[in-house]
Amino acid sequence: MYLANTGRPDAPPRPLGARRRVPATVIALGAVSLVTDVSSEMVTAVLPLYLVLGLGLSPLQFGFLDGMFNGATALVRLLGGRLADRGGRHKRVAGAGYLLSALSRLGLLLADGATAGIAGSLAADRLGKGVRTAPRDALISLSGPPETLGRAFGVHRAMDTTGALLGPLAAFAVLWATADAYDAVFAVSFCAGLLGVLLLVLYVPAEAAAPPLRRPTPVRHRPLRDPAFRRILYAASLLGAATIGDSFLYLLVQRALDLPAALFPLLPLGAAAGYLLLAVPAGRLADRVGRRLPFLAGHAALLGAYTVLLLPVSWPTVAAVPALLAVFYASTDGVLMALAGPVLPAHRRAGGLAVLQSGQALARLLGAAGFGAAWTFWGQGPALWAAALALAGALAAAWRILPAPATAIDTTPEAL
């Protein structure tokens, strides 16, 4: 059977008879993510400053560590997804990941500046995030109908980003009140992380009922056997390899404007505020027009951020970087999950999303390490030109790879 628009993850939904409310599971998970992001972003906001300016790491070393801690979660994501799919244990697996991330803040506190202890704690944080992300997103995608997934993920990401907005502010306040005592930041972050785990235990239901899918799903369906899912995976991974990471962009801004080190934790606030405002509208737009075009447009905004940093330095041009990053995240993060979710059957949802997230994380590992090496050996200007050209090429390729809304997909069991 061939379906042109019905049941497609990128197809505009059929008109709904009534406005649907965002499921309670999405709101509860959003609250958990909000508090957890306050905890994690307190550390993330000071991490580049601490490692590059404090410990004296080179851009190559920082790029390797930044990419490694994000890319090393690949196997853990896959394991977390498989464990969550077995018996529908999404909440328990996600809770284990949140708890591990919270405990990693305690590790930073106890490391007392030791490089090995800091590296181990950061690795534990990334592992915790890897474990929890796919089960959490599976709970969101299973909590409502496919037609509203863009809005559901947009609401969750908006609440998540509220935490990302408050985290750097909290880090700045703690550093200001304690005369740059990083240990105080780690202690407050640990307490916030534990609060997030408590909210998950109390308010997130153990299981989410799977909404009926419009496309037939064979019992033995595997994500990588689905041609639509493979194309989404290939496009996301290709674009991820051309993404150099926010930390590098903020370091470029800090160096271009010669900002005081104490102001560095405030740089992500503009992007976080913009993401907060745009996440829900971008999700609703993706539900209406299809999710392919917003996803690609978001990466075009990231290309714009690269381009701005290649222009002569001034406050107005550099101020555009957080705005473009906000458009990038609002149009890609939750939209990608909403694009892939309906392709996957309920009993493989967490595992399939884990495969997608792992491919993207490994690609970003290559992108971060490659940019760090280019910056170290060529200088920041040529490295940024190379990154911009790579992203432009990846966008052109992704435009061809991702399924277009009007393209028919073979959804017979034999094709899957």
Solvent accessible surface area in square Angstrom, and as a share of the most:
residue,aa,sasa,rsa
1,M,117,0.52
2,Y,151,0.57
3,L,27,0.13
4,A,52,0.41
5,N,82,0.42
6,T,43,0.25
7,G,17,0.16
8,R,15,0.06
9,P,2,0.01
10,D,0,0.00
11,A,12,0.09
12,P,62,0.39
13,P,44,0.28
14,R,133,0.49
15,P,135,0.85
16,L,69,0.34
17,G,92,0.88
18,A,76,0.59
19,R,177,0.65
20,R,111,0.41
21,R,225,0.82
22,V,34,0.20
23,P,36,0.23
24,A,85,0.66
25,T,14,0.08
26,V,0,0.00
27,I,79,0.40
28,A,15,0.12
29,L,0,0.00
30,G,0,0.00
31,A,34,0.26
32,V,1,0.00
33,S,3,0.02
34,L,44,0.22
35,V,23,0.13
36,T,5,0.03
37,D,20,0.10
38,V,26,0.15
39,S,0,0.00
40,S,9,0.06
41,E,38,0.17
42,M,1,0.00
43,V,9,0.05
44,T,56,0.32
45,A,4,0.03
46,V,2,0.01
47,L,34,0.17
48,P,6,0.04
49,L,13,0.06
50,Y,31,0.12
51,L,8,0.04
52,V,12,0.07
53,L,84,0.42
54,G,55,0.53
55,L,72,0.36
56,G,58,0.56
57,L,33,0.16
58,S,39,0.25
59,P,25,0.15
60,L,60,0.30
61,Q,97,0.43
62,F,3,0.01
63,G,0,0.00
64,F,106,0.44
65,L,40,0.20
66,D,33,0.17
67,G,2,0.02
68,M,59,0.26
69,F,16,0.07
70,N,54,0.28
71,G,1,0.01
72,A,59,0.46
73,T,2,0.01
74,A,7,0.05
75,L,141,0.70
76,V,31,0.18
77,R,26,0.10
78,L,60,0.30
79,L,103,0.51
80,G,2,0.02
81,G,0,0.00
82,R,132,0.48
83,L,64,0.32
84,A,0,0.00
85,D,27,0.14
86,R,138,0.50
87,G,71,0.68
88,G,22,0.21
89,R,82,0.30
90,H,12,0.05
91,K,39,0.17
92,R,168,0.61
93,V,17,0.09
94,A,0,0.00
95,G,14,0.13
96,A,57,0.45
97,G,0,0.00
98,Y,4,0.01
99,L,76,0.38
100,L,65,0.32
101,S,0,0.00
102,A,1,0.01
103,L,82,0.41
104,S,3,0.02
105,R,3,0.01
106,L,59,0.29
107,G,25,0.24
108,L,7,0.04
109,L,52,0.26
110,L,131,0.65
111,A,16,0.12
112,D,119,0.62
113,G,40,0.38
114,A,53,0.41
115,T,97,0.56
116,A,83,0.65
117,G,28,0.27
118,I,7,0.04
119,A,36,0.28
120,G,43,0.41
121,S,9,0.06
122,L,13,0.06
123,A,34,0.26
124,A,23,0.18
125,D,12,0.06
126,R,39,0.14
127,L,60,0.30
128,G,0,0.00
129,K,74,0.31
130,G,0,0.00
131,V,28,0.16
132,R,11,0.04
133,T,13,0.07
134,A,0,0.00
135,P,0,0.00
136,R,23,0.08
137,D,1,0.00
138,A,0,0.00
139,L,0,0.00
140,I,0,0.00
141,S,1,0.01
142,L,6,0.03
143,S,27,0.17
144,G,10,0.10
145,P,31,0.20
146,P,23,0.15
147,E,19,0.08
148,T,17,0.10
149,L,3,0.01
150,G,1,0.01
151,R,32,0.12
152,A,6,0.05
153,F,0,0.00
154,G,5,0.05
155,V,23,0.13
156,H,0,0.00
157,R,11,0.04
158,A,11,0.08
159,M,43,0.19
160,D,27,0.14
161,T,2,0.01
162,T,33,0.19
163,G,0,0.00
164,A,19,0.15
165,L,34,0.17
166,L,78,0.39
167,G,0,0.00
168,P,1,0.00
169,L,79,0.39
170,A,28,0.22
171,A,0,0.00
172,F,65,0.27
173,A,52,0.40
174,V,24,0.14
175,L,13,0.06
176,W,198,0.69
177,A,76,0.59
178,T,54,0.31
179,A,90,0.70
180,D,91,0.47
181,A,38,0.30
182,Y,54,0.20
183,D,65,0.34
184,A,26,0.20
185,V,0,0.00
186,F,10,0.04
187,A,36,0.28
188,V,67,0.39
189,S,0,0.00
190,F,38,0.16
191,C,85,0.51
192,A,17,0.13
193,G,4,0.04
194,L,71,0.35
195,L,86,0.43
196,G,0,0.00
197,V,23,0.13
198,L,94,0.47
199,L,37,0.18
200,L,2,0.01
201,V,89,0.51
202,L,109,0.54
203,Y,143,0.54
204,V,3,0.02
205,P,60,0.38
206,A,65,0.51
207,E,118,0.53
208,A,20,0.16
209,A,92,0.71
210,A,53,0.41
211,P,20,0.12
212,P,120,0.75
213,L,50,0.25
214,R,98,0.36
215,R,14,0.05
216,P,54,0.34
217,T,50,0.29
218,P,34,0.21
219,V,128,0.73
220,R,195,0.71
221,H,5,0.02
222,R,100,0.36
223,P,16,0.10
224,L,92,0.46
225,R,145,0.53
226,D,0,0.00
227,P,36,0.23
228,A,1,0.01
229,F,0,0.00
230,R,80,0.29
231,R,67,0.25
232,I,1,0.00
233,L,20,0.10
234,Y,117,0.45
235,A,0,0.00
236,A,0,0.00
237,S,27,0.17
238,L,69,0.34
239,L,0,0.00
240,G,1,0.01
241,A,42,0.33
242,A,8,0.06
243,T,9,0.06
244,I,5,0.03
245,G,21,0.21
246,D,42,0.22
247,S,18,0.12
248,F,0,0.00
249,L,1,0.01
250,Y,15,0.06
251,L,3,0.02
252,L,6,0.03
253,V,8,0.04
254,Q,19,0.08
255,R,108,0.39
256,A,37,0.28
257,L,32,0.16
258,D,120,0.62
259,L,18,0.09
260,P,81,0.51
261,A,47,0.36
262,A,60,0.47
263,L,70,0.35
264,F,4,0.02
265,P,1,0.00
266,L,48,0.24
267,L,32,0.16
268,P,27,0.17
269,L,30,0.15
270,G,37,0.36
271,A,9,0.07
272,A,10,0.08
273,A,38,0.30
274,G,17,0.16
275,Y,23,0.09
276,L,55,0.27
277,L,133,0.66
278,L,69,0.35
279,A,2,0.01
280,V,43,0.24
281,P,72,0.45
282,A,14,0.11
283,G,2,0.02
284,R,80,0.29
285,L,94,0.47
286,A,1,0.01
287,D,12,0.06
288,R,164,0.60
289,V,68,0.39
290,G,2,0.02
291,R,10,0.04
292,R,22,0.08
293,L,99,0.49
294,P,11,0.07
295,F,1,0.00
296,L,8,0.04
297,A,50,0.39
298,G,0,0.00
299,H,1,0.01
300,A,50,0.38
301,A,12,0.09
302,L,2,0.01
303,L,41,0.20
304,G,22,0.21
305,A,0,0.00
306,Y,0,0.00
307,T,62,0.36
308,V,22,0.13
309,L,28,0.14
310,L,44,0.22
311,L,84,0.42
312,P,114,0.71
313,V,82,0.47
314,S,42,0.27
315,W,161,0.56
316,P,105,0.66
317,T,39,0.23
318,V,9,0.05
319,A,62,0.48
320,A,32,0.25
321,V,0,0.00
322,P,27,0.17
323,A,59,0.46
324,L,44,0.22
325,L,0,0.00
326,A,2,0.02
327,V,56,0.32
328,F,2,0.01
329,Y,55,0.21
330,A,6,0.05
331,S,13,0.09
332,T,7,0.04
333,D,55,0.28
334,G,6,0.06
335,V,3,0.02
336,L,4,0.02
337,M,7,0.03
338,A,0,0.00
339,L,1,0.00
340,A,0,0.00
341,G,0,0.00
342,P,7,0.05
343,V,6,0.03
344,L,0,0.00
345,P,3,0.02
346,A,32,0.25
347,H,83,0.37
348,R,59,0.22
349,R,3,0.01
350,A,0,0.00
351,G,14,0.13
352,G,0,0.00
353,L,0,0.00
354,A,0,0.00
355,V,35,0.20
356,L,0,0.00
357,Q,12,0.05
358,S,6,0.04
359,G,19,0.18
360,Q,27,0.12
361,A,8,0.06
362,L,84,0.42
363,A,9,0.07
364,R,72,0.26
365,L,40,0.20
366,L,125,0.62
367,G,9,0.09
368,A,5,0.04
369,A,28,0.22
370,G,40,0.39
371,F,9,0.04
372,G,0,0.00
373,A,30,0.23
374,A,14,0.11
375,W,17,0.06
376,T,57,0.33
377,F,146,0.61
378,W,157,0.55
379,G,27,0.26
380,Q,73,0.32
381,G,29,0.28
382,P,69,0.44
383,A,1,0.00
384,L,5,0.02
385,W,147,0.51
386,A,41,0.32
387,A,10,0.08
388,A,9,0.07
389,L,123,0.61
390,A,53,0.41
391,L,0,0.00
392,A,43,0.34
393,G,43,0.41
394,A,6,0.05
395,L,27,0.13
396,A,65,0.51
397,A,36,0.28
398,A,0,0.00
399,W,130,0.46
400,R,200,0.73
401,I,47,0.24
402,L,5,0.03
403,P,3,0.02
404,A,34,0.26
405,P,42,0.27
406,A,90,0.69
407,T,60,0.35
408,A,55,0.42
409,I,6,0.03
410,D,43,0.22
411,T,3,0.02
412,T,26,0.15
413,P,78,0.49
414,E,153,0.68
415,A,36,0.28
416,L,20,0.10
